[in-house]
Amino acid sequence: MTASNEYKPQLLNCQSVEEAASMLRELPRAWKTTHRREYLQGDGVETWLEFEYRTWALGEGLRQVLPLKKNWKQSSELWDVVAKIAEDRELRHGSQPYFELLARYGGTKHHQVLLSGLDNECVQGHAVKALRIAGVVGAEERVAKIQSSARHAWVRREAKKYLAKVGA
């Protein structure tokens, strides 16, 4: 899936980080009930529901806006909201970009959220990558199991990178 600019303009128009956090808090919650039709499907592609794509696109928009809104990176409110999205299993694939955002900007406070993604197949590879980026140790055994059993090659490669980084 390519990066979407769909929500970047809305995020750029936020007058404060609190406004952006509110947007992130409210939209995925609303979308779960109002946007349930199938969005992506096809041979060899897992079916995504529309709310998953919208949540994913909102996270991508945030990733693209952060270099322009540097003061947002220090907002604990924003990262707490991003953590809630990442750990919400009902958002399925939509939570994927929030793991890397937490790894890069969320601080050690949210390492447990990154670890929780290892048990969620919809975000597992993203969680492994986030753990590597954040330098979180202690998941070697779980990641080694993922490396030997993940069905996607890119997830197995991320697991290998994580294990190499932590010296396992």
C-alpha positions as a LaTeX table, in Angstrom:
\begin{tabular}{lrrr}
\hline
Residue & $x$ (\AA) & $y$ (\AA) & $z$ (\AA) \\
\hline
Met1 & 0.00 & 0.00 & 0.00 \\
Thr2 & 1.37 & 3.40 & $-0.84$ \\
Ala3 & 1.53 & 6.26 & 1.59 \\
Ser4 & $-1.58$ & 8.37 & 1.55 \\
Asn5 & $-1.78$ & 12.14 & 1.80 \\
Glu6 & $-5.53$ & 11.90 & 2.36 \\
Tyr7 & $-5.43$ & 13.18 & 5.96 \\
Lys8 & $-2.25$ & 15.23 & 5.79 \\
Pro9 & $-4.10$ & 18.50 & 4.94 \\
Gln10 & $-6.50$ & 18.02 & 7.86 \\
Leu11 & $-3.62$ & 17.40 & 10.24 \\
Leu12 & $-1.69$ & 20.38 & 8.90 \\
Asn13 & $-4.74$ & 22.57 & 9.53 \\
Cys14 & $-4.85$ & 21.61 & 13.20 \\
Gln15 & $-4.13$ & 24.71 & 15.25 \\
Ser16 & $-2.65$ & 22.74 & 18.12 \\
Val17 & $-1.29$ & 19.33 & 18.99 \\
Glu18 & $-4.34$ & 18.91 & 21.27 \\
Glu19 & $-6.60$ & 19.36 & 18.23 \\
Ala20 & $-4.62$ & 16.74 & 16.32 \\
Ala21 & $-4.77$ & 14.35 & 19.30 \\
Ser22 & $-8.54$ & 14.83 & 19.46 \\
Met23 & $-8.82$ & 14.05 & 15.75 \\
Leu24 & $-6.77$ & 10.88 & 16.22 \\
Arg25 & $-8.82$ & 9.91 & 19.27 \\
Glu26 & $-12.23$ & 10.38 & 17.65 \\
Leu27 & $-12.00$ & 9.43 & 13.97 \\
Pro28 & $-10.90$ & 5.76 & 14.21 \\
Arg29 & $-13.49$ & 5.15 & 16.93 \\
Ala30 & $-16.25$ & 6.57 & 14.73 \\
Trp31 & $-15.02$ & 4.80 & 11.60 \\
Lys32 & $-15.23$ & 1.39 & 13.29 \\
Thr33 & $-19.01$ & 1.71 & 13.37 \\
Thr34 & $-19.68$ & 3.66 & 10.17 \\
His35 & $-17.16$ & 2.33 & 7.61 \\
Arg36 & $-17.35$ & $-1.46$ & 7.64 \\
Arg37 & $-17.50$ & $-2.32$ & 3.94 \\
Glu38 & $-14.68$ & $-4.29$ & 2.34 \\
Tyr39 & $-12.05$ & $-1.98$ & 0.95 \\
Leu40 & $-9.13$ & $-4.06$ & $-0.30$ \\
Gln41 & $-9.40$ & $-7.60$ & $-1.52$ \\
Gly42 & $-7.91$ & $-9.86$ & $-4.13$ \\
Asp43 & $-5.78$ & $-12.89$ & $-4.80$ \\
Gly44 & $-3.12$ & $-13.20$ & $-2.14$ \\
Val45 & $-4.21$ & $-9.97$ & $-0.45$ \\
Glu46 & $-5.82$ & $-9.96$ & 2.97 \\
Thr47 & $-9.19$ & $-8.23$ & 2.97 \\
Trp48 & $-9.21$ & $-4.87$ & 4.72 \\
Leu49 & $-12.33$ & $-3.07$ & 5.86 \\
Glu50 & $-12.70$ & 0.60 & 5.04 \\
Phe51 & $-12.18$ & 1.73 & 8.65 \\
Glu52 & $-8.83$ & $-0.09$ & 8.66 \\
Tyr53 & $-7.64$ & 1.77 & 5.59 \\
Arg54 & $-8.86$ & 5.13 & 6.90 \\
Thr55 & $-7.11$ & 4.57 & 10.25 \\
Trp56 & $-3.95$ & 3.48 & 8.43 \\
Ala57 & $-4.09$ & 6.56 & 6.17 \\
Leu58 & $-4.54$ & 8.85 & 9.18 \\
Gly59 & $-1.39$ & 7.35 & 10.74 \\
Glu60 & 0.51 & 7.84 & 7.50 \\
Gly61 & $-0.71$ & 11.43 & 7.39 \\
Leu62 & 0.61 & 11.96 & 10.92 \\
Arg63 & 3.97 & 10.49 & 9.92 \\
Gln64 & 4.19 & 12.92 & 7.01 \\
Val65 & 3.14 & 15.94 & 9.10 \\
Leu66 & 5.52 & 15.41 & 12.04 \\
Pro67 & 8.58 & 16.89 & 10.28 \\
Leu68 & 6.52 & 20.06 & 9.74 \\
Lys69 & 5.06 & 20.16 & 13.26 \\
Lys70 & 8.19 & 19.46 & 15.26 \\
Asn71 & 6.70 & 20.60 & 18.58 \\
Trp72 & 4.14 & 17.79 & 18.35 \\
Lys73 & 6.89 & 15.23 & 18.94 \\
Gln74 & 7.10 & 16.27 & 22.61 \\
Ser75 & 3.37 & 15.90 & 23.32 \\
Ser76 & 2.66 & 13.10 & 25.78 \\
Glu77 & $-1.06$ & 13.47 & 25.00 \\
Leu78 & $-0.44$ & 12.76 & 21.32 \\
Trp79 & 1.69 & 9.68 & 22.03 \\
Asp80 & $-0.84$ & 8.34 & 24.53 \\
Val81 & $-3.52$ & 8.56 & 21.82 \\
Val82 & $-1.20$ & 6.92 & 19.26 \\
Ala83 & $-0.54$ & 4.12 & 21.79 \\
Lys84 & $-4.29$ & 3.55 & 22.25 \\
Ile85 & $-4.70$ & 3.20 & 18.47 \\
Ala86 & $-1.74$ & 0.82 & 18.25 \\
Glu87 & $-3.12$ & $-1.48$ & 20.93 \\
Asp88 & $-6.72$ & $-1.46$ & 19.67 \\
Arg89 & $-7.05$ & $-4.92$ & 18.09 \\
Glu90 & $-10.42$ & $-4.02$ & 16.55 \\
Leu91 & $-8.61$ & $-1.61$ & 14.22 \\
Arg92 & $-6.77$ & $-4.61$ & 12.76 \\
His93 & $-4.36$ & $-3.55$ & 9.95 \\
Gly94 & $-5.20$ & 0.10 & 10.54 \\
Ser95 & $-2.90$ & 0.16 & 13.56 \\
Gln96 & 0.23 & $-0.65$ & 11.54 \\
Pro97 & 1.79 & 2.81 & 11.11 \\
Tyr98 & 1.24 & 3.70 & 14.77 \\
Phe99 & 3.83 & 1.15 & 15.90 \\
Glu100 & 6.67 & 2.83 & 14.03 \\
Leu101 & 5.48 & 6.26 & 15.18 \\
Leu102 & 5.63 & 5.07 & 18.79 \\
Ala103 & 9.05 & 3.55 & 18.24 \\
Arg104 & 10.44 & 6.79 & 16.85 \\
Tyr105 & 8.75 & 9.34 & 19.09 \\
Gly106 & 6.77 & 7.68 & 21.90 \\
Gly107 & 9.61 & 7.02 & 24.30 \\
Thr108 & 10.13 & 4.15 & 26.68 \\
Lys109 & 6.71 & 4.70 & 28.26 \\
His110 & 5.13 & 2.86 & 25.32 \\
His111 & 7.51 & $-0.07$ & 24.89 \\
Gln112 & 4.90 & $-2.43$ & 26.37 \\
Val113 & 2.51 & $-1.43$ & 23.57 \\
Leu114 & 5.17 & $-2.33$ & 21.01 \\
Leu115 & 5.63 & $-5.71$ & 22.70 \\
Ser116 & 1.87 & $-6.33$ & 22.68 \\
Gly117 & 1.87 & $-6.16$ & 18.88 \\
Leu118 & 3.88 & $-9.37$ & 18.70 \\
Asp119 & 0.70 & $-11.31$ & 19.51 \\
Asn120 & $-1.41$ & $-9.63$ & 16.82 \\
Glu121 & $-0.91$ & $-11.07$ & 13.34 \\
Cys122 & $-2.32$ & $-7.94$ & 11.66 \\
Val123 & 0.53 & $-5.81$ & 13.04 \\
Gln124 & 3.15 & $-8.37$ & 14.06 \\
Gly125 & 5.80 & $-7.41$ & 11.49 \\
His126 & 5.30 & $-3.72$ & 12.24 \\
Ala127 & 5.71 & $-4.45$ & 15.96 \\
Val128 & 8.97 & $-6.33$ & 15.34 \\
Lys129 & 10.28 & $-3.44$ & 13.23 \\
Ala130 & 9.22 & $-0.95$ & 15.91 \\
Leu131 & 11.01 & $-2.94$ & 18.62 \\
Arg132 & 14.18 & $-2.87$ & 16.51 \\
Ile133 & 13.90 & 0.87 & 15.86 \\
Ala134 & 13.27 & 1.62 & 19.55 \\
Gly135 & 16.05 & $-0.75$ & 20.66 \\
Val136 & 13.76 & $-2.68$ & 22.98 \\
Val137 & 15.39 & $-5.82$ & 24.38 \\
Gly138 & 13.71 & $-8.75$ & 26.04 \\
Ala139 & 11.59 & $-10.03$ & 23.17 \\
Glu140 & 14.25 & $-12.30$ & 21.67 \\
Glu141 & 12.44 & $-15.58$ & 22.33 \\
Arg142 & 9.12 & $-14.35$ & 20.96 \\
Val143 & 10.76 & $-12.76$ & 17.91 \\
Ala144 & 12.77 & $-15.94$ & 17.21 \\
Lys145 & 9.46 & $-17.85$ & 17.05 \\
Ile146 & 8.10 & $-15.23$ & 14.65 \\
Gln147 & 11.21 & $-15.52$ & 12.50 \\
Ser148 & 10.65 & $-19.25$ & 12.07 \\
Ser149 & 6.87 & $-19.18$ & 11.63 \\
Ala150 & 5.74 & $-15.91$ & 10.02 \\
Arg151 & 4.06 & $-16.46$ & 6.68 \\
His152 & 5.34 & $-13.21$ & 5.13 \\
Ala153 & 9.02 & $-13.03$ & 4.15 \\
Trp154 & 9.32 & $-9.35$ & 5.09 \\
Val155 & 8.22 & $-10.19$ & 8.66 \\
Arg156 & 10.85 & $-12.95$ & 8.86 \\
Arg157 & 13.47 & $-10.45$ & 7.62 \\
Glu158 & 12.43 & $-7.88$ & 10.24 \\
Ala159 & 12.69 & $-10.57$ & 12.92 \\
Lys160 & 16.17 & $-11.44$ & 11.73 \\
Lys161 & 17.18 & $-7.76$ & 11.85 \\
Tyr162 & 15.80 & $-7.38$ & 15.35 \\
Leu163 & 17.65 & $-10.47$ & 16.60 \\
Ala164 & 20.89 & $-9.26$ & 15.01 \\
Lys165 & 20.52 & $-5.82$ & 16.61 \\
Val166 & 19.95 & $-7.18$ & 20.12 \\
Gly167 & 22.72 & $-9.74$ & 19.75 \\
Ala168 & 20.58 & $-12.86$ & 19.94 \\
\hline
\end{tabular}
